[in-house]
Amino acid sequence: MGDLKQVEDTTDSSRGWARRFSAPPAFKYPQYRNYWFGMLAAVGGFQVNSFGQFWLVHTLDDSPIALGYVGLANAIPAIGLNLVGGVVADRFDKRRLIITAQLATASLIFLLGMLAATGVAEVWHVLVIAFVSGGVSAFNSPAQMSLYPHLVKRDALMSAVALNSTVWQGTRIVAPAVAGVLIWLLGTSSPFFLAALGGLAFALVLKRIDVQIEQESRDSRALGDLLEGIRFIKNNSVFGFLIGMTFFNSFFGMAYITMMPVFADDILEVGSSGQGILMSVGGIGALATTIYLGSRGVMRKRGLILIGGAVMTGLSIAAFALTSEWFGSMPLALVLLFIFGISTSSYMISIQSSLQMLVPNRLRGRVMGFYGMTWSIMPLGGMYAGVVAGLVGVPWAIAIGGLLVSGFAIGPALLNRNVRGIGILLSEQTPATSPGSAGD
C-alpha cells in the first residue's frame, strides 16, 4: 500500500512538472502560433527601424531636438487616428486590414532605406516617413488587437496577451544590438531593409491564417460608430479606469526613458554603456514576468495584481529617480529598475487581458483603439518630463510622474468597486460577450 502511495505521489509530482514546462496555453492553437511568429518578425523589424531612424537622423543633424521631432512625427498621427482606426477595424476584415498596413509600412521603410543607401536622405525625409508610418500604425494596431483574441479560446486569452508582450519586451532587448551590428558591418541603410522584410513576412503569414469573424451589418455612419465606442467606455467605468491606468503609466511612468541619458551620464556617471545596462535590466524583468504569465492560463487575484502592480510601478521608478540623485548607486538603480520591469509588466498584462475578455466583439476595435492611443502618447510624456525637469530637476520630474501613477491606483482605481473586484466581474462574463472560440 505504501509503495502504491509512493507511485501516486511520484506520478502527481511528474504531472506537476509537466504542467510547468508544457507549452503556453495559447501556443496550443496553430493559428495563434503562426500569428505570433509573424508578429515577432514585424515587431523585431519595427524595433530595428526605430533604431535606424534615430541613428540616421543623428548622423544628419547632431541636434537633440531633431531626435525628439522623429518621435513626435510618429506619435501625432497615431494619437489623432487611433479611434478612427478602431472604427475601421470593427467595420472591415481585420486580417486584410493588417496585411494592407504591413505592406504599406514595409514599402515606406524600404523607401527610407533606398534614400539612405543612395546618400540623398535628409532629416525631413525621415520625419515625413515617420509621420505617414504613424498614421498607418493607427489602423494596424486596433486591427491586430481585435484579431488575435479570435485565434484562441477564452481560457488561453491571458496567455496570448502575455506572449504578445514577450515579443515587444524581447525585441526591445535584442533588436538594438542587431541594428547596431548591421550599421557597423553594412552601413546606415541596412536596418531599414531588414525591417521591411519583417513587415513583409508578417503579411505573408497572415495570408495563410484562416479566421472567420462575423461582421455585423452597419447602417450607421462612421462618426456614429466612433461616438458609440466613446459612450460605451464612458458608461462602463471599469473600462475608463483600466484605460486611465494605462494612460498614467504611458505618459508619466515611462517618461524616464527620455531622461535616461541624464541619469546615465550626469547623475550615475556610467556613460552610454551604463545606459544600455540600465535600459536592459528593466526589460529583462518585464520579459521574465511576461514569459511566466504566458505559461499560465489564469491569473488569480487579478484586482490585487492590477492595483498593487500599479502602485509598485510608480514607487519603484520614483525611488530609482531619487536614490540615483541622493546616493549615486548603480547597483541600487539596477535593482529598482528590475522591480519596475516586473511590476509594470504584471499589471499592464492584467489590464489588457481584462479589457479583451470584457469587451463585446462588436466594439473590440474601437475600445482597443482607444487603449492603443494611450501608448501613442508616450513621446508626449517625455516632453512633459523635460518641461518639469527645467523647473525642479530631472530626478524630481520623474519621481513626480511615478507618484502620480501610484496615486491614480491608490485613489480613483482602488475606490472603484469593479476594478477592485475585476476577477469576480470576469468570472461572471457570459459567453456572448467573450472572445470567439478558436478551433484546435
N, C-alpha and C positions, 0 to 999 in steps of 0.2 A: 504493500500500500504506500509505504514511504517512497519507494522507487517510482511509483506511478505519479505521486505528487511532485517529485523532483522533475520528472519528464514534463509534466504540465507546466511547472514554473519555468523550465527552460524554454518550452515552446512559446509561452506568453512573452518571455523576455526577447526571444528571437523575433516574434511578431512586432514587438515594440520598436526594436532596432530597425526592422524592415520598414515600418511606417516612417521612422525618422529619416531614412535615407532613400525613400522611394521618390519617384518623380513628383514635382509640384502638381497639385490637382489640376491646374489649368493646362499643363502640358499633356494631359491625358486626351486632349481634344486635338486631332490632327490639324483642323482648320486654324485653331489658335496658334499651334506650334509654327505653322508656315507664316502666319501673320507676324509672330514675334521675331522670327529670324529676318523677315523682310524689314520690319521696323528697326531692328538692330543695324542693318545696313544703312537705312535712311538717317537715323539719328546719329550714327557714327559719322556719316557724311556731313550732317548739319554742324556737328562739333568741329570737325576738321575745317569746314568752310568758315566758321566763325573765327577760328584761329588765323586762317589765311587772310581773311578780310582785315583784321586788326593789324596783322604784320605788314600787309601791303600798304595800308594807309600810313603806318609808322614810317615805312621806307620812303613814301611820297611826301609826307608832311610830319615833321617831328613835334608838332604842337599837340599837347594832350587833349585840347578841346576837339581836335579832329577825330580822335578816337571816340569821344563822347557823342559826336554827331552820328557816328555809324550806328550805335545802339539806339539813339533817338529816332533815326530814319527807319529802323526796323520796327520800333515799338509803336510809333504814331498810327500807321495804317492797321496794325494788329489790334490796337485798342479800339480804333474807330469802326472796324468792320467785323469784329468777333461776333457781335449779336446778329448782324446780317448773315454771317457765315452759319450761325446756328439755325436761322430760319431756312436757309438753303439746304442744310443737312437734313432737316425734317421734311422738306418738300420733294427732294430728289434722291436718286440712287446713291447711297453713301459710298459704295465701293467705287463706282465710276467717278464720283467727285474727287476721291482721294487719288485715284490714278491720274486724273487730269492735273490736279495740283502738283503731284510729284513730278510729272513730266515737264510742267511749266517751270517749276523750281530748278530742276536739273538743267533745263535749257538756259536759264538765267545764270546759273553758276558756271556752266560751260562757256558762256559768252564772256564772263569776267575772267576766266582762265585764259581765253584767247587774247583778251586785251592785255593781260599781264605778260603772256608769253611773247607777244609781238612788241612789247615795250611802249605801248601807247596809253596804258591805263593812267587815269588821273583820279584824284580824290572824288570828284563829282560823279565819275562812273560808278565807284563803289557805293556812294550814297544813293544814287538812283536805283541801282540793282537791289540794294538792301531795302529800299522803300517798297519797290514792287514785290519783292520776296515776302516782306511783312504782310502785304495785302493778300497774297496768295495763301500764306500761312493762316490767315484769319478764316479761310474757308476750309483748309485742310484739317486744322486742329479739332473743331467741333465734329466734323465727319468721322475722324479717327476715334474720338472718344465715344461716339454714338455707335460705331460699328462693332468693336471688339466684344462688348457685352453679349452680342448675339452669337458669338463663337463658342461660348462656354455656358454651362448651366449655372443657376443661381449660387449653389454652394461652392463653386470654384471662382466666383467673381472677385473676392478679395485677393486670391492668389494671382489672378490675371492683372489686377491693378498693381500689386507689388512687383510682379515680373516686368511689367511695363516700366516701373520706376527703376528697376535694376539696369535697364537699358540706358536710361539717362544718367544714372549715377556711375555706371561702369565706363561709359564712353567719355564722361567728363574727366575721368582719371586717365584713361589711355589715349584718347584722341589727340590732346595737345602734344604729347610726346611723338605720336605718329606724324602729325603735321610738321613739327619741328625738324624731325629727321628727313622728311620729304623735301622741305625747303633747303636744308643743308646739302642734300645729295643732288636734287634735281631742279632746284630753283623756286622762285616765288609762286609761279603759276601751278606747280604740281598738286598742291592740296585741292585746288578747285576741280581738277579733272577727276580726282578720286571721289570727291564729294558728289559730283554729278553722277558718277556710276552708282553711288549708294541710293540716290533717289530713283534712278532707272531700275535698279534691282528690286526695290520695293514695289514699283508699279508692275513689274513682270510677275512678282509673287501674287499680287492682288488679282491679277487677271485669271489666276488659277484657283482662286478661292471661290467657292460656290456657297453663297449665303442668301437665304430667302428672307427678306424683311418686308412685311406687309406695309405698303404705303397707303395712308388714308387719303381719300379724295378730299380736296380742299376747295371750297368756294370762296373763302376769304382772301383778301389781299395780303401781300407780304407784310405790310405795316400792321395789319390786324393780328397776324401771327406773332410778330415781334412784341406787340403790346400784350398779347395773351401770355407769352413767356414771362414778361416782367411782372404781370399781375399774379401769375402762379407763384413766383418767388416771393412777392410781397405778401401774399395771403397765406403762405406756408412758412412760418417763422423759422423752422429748423433749417430750411434751405438758405434763408437770408443769413442766419448766424454761421452756418458752415462756410458759405462763400465769404462772409465777412472775416472769418478767421483766416481764410486763405489770403485775402487782401492784406491783412495786417502782417502776415508772415512774409508775403512777397514785397510789400512796399517798405516796411520798417525792419523786419527781421533779416532780410537778405541784403540790406544796404551795405553791410560790412564788406561785401565782395568788392565794391567800387573803391572803398577806402583801404583795402588790404595793402597796397604798396606803401602807404603811410605807416601802417603798423610794422611791416617787414623792414623797411629801410630806416625810418626815423625813430620809431619807438623801441622795437625789439632789436634793431640793428643786426639783422641776419641776412640782408641783401635779397637779391632775386631768387637765389637757390632756396633760401629760407622761406620765401613767399610760396614757392612751389610746394614745399613740405606742408606749410600751414593750410594751403588750399586742399591738398590731397587728403590730409588726415580727417577732415570733416567729411569728405566724400567717401573715405573708407568706412567710417562709422555708419553713414547712411546706407552704403552698399551692403554692409553686413546685415543691417536691420531689414532691408528690403528682401535680401535672399532668404532670411529666416521667415519673414511673413509670407513670402512667395511659396514656401513649402507647406503652409498651413491653409486649411480651407475655411476656418472660422476664427474670428478674433473675439475672445471673451472680454467682458468688462470694457466694451468699446467706448462708453461715455467717459470712464476714468482715463483711458488712454488718450482720448481726444483732448480733454481739458488739462490733464496732467502733463501730456506731451507739449502742449502749447505753453504752459507755464514754465516748464523746464527749458524749452527752446529760448524763450525771452530772457530768462535768468542766466542761462549759460552764455549767451552772446554778450549780455551786459557785463557779466563777470569777466569774460575774456577781454573786453574793451578796457575796463577799469583796472584790472590787475596787471595788464600789459603796461599801462601807464605808471602804476604805483610800484610794481616790483620788477618789471622788465624781464620776466622769466619765460624763456622759450618752452621748457618742459610743461609748465603750468598752462601756457597758452594752447599747447597741443592737446592736453587732457581736456580742457574746456571746449575746444572745437570738436573733439571726438564725441563728447557728450552732446553737443549741439547737433551733430550729424545724426546720432541715434534718435534723439527726441524729435527733431523736426521730421525725419522720415517716418517715424511711428505715427505721429498724429496727422500728417498730410496723407498718408496712405489710408488711414481710417476715414478721413474726410471724403476722399474721392470715392472709395468703395461704398461708403454710406450714401453719397449722392447717387451713384449708379444704381444702387439697389432700391432707392426710394422713388426715383423719378419715373413717371409714366413714359412708356416707349414713344408716344406721340409727341412728347415735349423734350425728349432727351437731347436733341441737337441744340435747342435754344438754351436750356438750362446749363449744359456743359459748355456752350459758347460763352455764356456769362461767367462761368467758372474759369474758363481759359483766359478770359480778359484780365482776370486778377493777376495772372502770371505775366501778361504782356506789359504791365506797369512797372516791372522790376527796374528798368533803366531810370524811370522817374524817381524811384526810391533812392537811387544813387545820387540824383541831383538834389533831392531833399537833404540827404546827409551832407552833401557838400555845402549847402547854404547854412545849415545849422552848425556845421563844423567851423564856419567862419565866425560864428558868434561865441561858441562855448568850447571849441576844440573837437578834434576827431573822436577821441575816446568817449566823451560825454554825448556826442551826437549819436554814436552807435548804441551806447548804453540806454539813452532815452528811447530809441526805437525798440530795443529789446524789452524794456519795461512796458511799453505800450502793447506789445504782443502779449505779454503775461497779463497785463491789466484787462485786456479785452476778454481773455479766457476766464479770469477770476471774476470779472464783473458781469457784463451782459450775457456771455455764453453760459456761465455757471448758473445764473438766475433763470435761464430758460429751461423749463421742465423737460421739453422734448430733447434738448441737447444732452442734458444730464442722463436721461433715460433712453438714449438713442438705441441701445441694444434691445430694449423691450419694443420700441417702435419698429425696428427691423423684423423682429420675430412675429409681429402682428401683421406684417405685409401680406397681402393676398397675391396669389399667382397672377391676377390680372394686371397688377402694377409692377411685377417683377420682370427682369430681362427675359427675352425669349430663350427657349431651350435650344441646345445645340446637340446635334447627333454625335454619337461616339465614333 
